[in-house]
Amino acid sequence: MEHLPYPNNGRYVLGAERERYAEIAAERYAAGASIQAIADELGRSRSFVNGLLHRDTDVEVRPHSVPGRRRATRN
């Protein structure tokens, strides 16, 4: 995926601009992209994209998993 031309990292995103970000994020996420991949594409932080998906879309966010981490077993 190509990096989108949104050079506004670090400032509030409101109105139509936020709606556009939410639309892009929802499309990419529904297609299987990770939150980090979407953040990289948009030039924004992972927490910004996570907030968009939770607050501004109807997309159900997949549970976060940590690869390689195993549950401890008790003997």
C-alpha positions in Angstrom: 0.0 0.0 0.0 1.2 3.5 -0.7 1.6 6.2 1.8 -1.3 8.7 1.5 -0.4 12.4 1.3 -1.7 13.6 4.7 1.2 15.6 6.2 -0.6 16.5 9.4 0.8 14.2 12.0 0.6 15.6 15.5 -2.4 17.8 15.1 -6.1 17.3 15.7 -8.1 15.9 12.8 -11.7 17.0 12.7 -14.7 17.2 10.4 -14.6 15.9 6.9 -10.9 15.2 7.2 -11.5 12.8 10.1 -14.4 11.2 8.3 -12.1 10.5 5.3 -9.5 9.0 7.6 -12.2 6.8 9.2 -13.4 5.7 5.8 -9.9 4.7 4.7 -9.2 2.9 7.9 -12.4 1.0 7.9 -11.9 -0.2 4.3 -8.3 -1.3 4.9 -9.1 -3.0 8.2 -12.1 -4.8 6.8 -9.8 -6.0 4.0 -7.5 -7.6 6.6 -4.9 -4.9 7.1 -3.5 -4.5 10.6 -3.9 -1.3 12.6 -0.2 -0.7 12.5 -0.1 -1.1 8.7 -3.0 1.4 8.4 -1.2 3.8 10.7 1.9 3.6 8.6 0.0 4.1 5.4 -1.8 7.2 6.8 1.3 8.6 8.5 -0.5 8.6 11.8 0.0 6.8 15.1 -1.4 3.3 15.9 -3.4 4.8 18.7 -5.0 7.4 16.4 -6.1 4.6 14.0 -7.3 2.4 16.9 -9.4 5.3 18.2 -10.9 6.0 14.7 -11.9 2.4 14.4 -13.5 2.3 17.8 -15.2 5.7 17.8 -15.8 6.6 14.2 -16.7 3.4 12.4 -19.0 0.4 12.8 -16.1 -2.0 12.2 -15.7 -4.7 14.8 -12.0 -4.5 15.9 -10.2 -7.9 16.1 -8.8 -8.9 19.4 -5.1 -8.0 19.9 -2.8 -10.9 20.0 0.9 -11.1 20.9 2.7 -13.7 18.7 5.1 -16.0 20.5 3.6 -15.4 23.9 2.3 -18.5 25.6 0.2 -18.8 28.6 2.0 -20.0 31.7 1.0 -23.4 32.9 1.0 -24.5 36.6 2.3 -27.8 37.7 
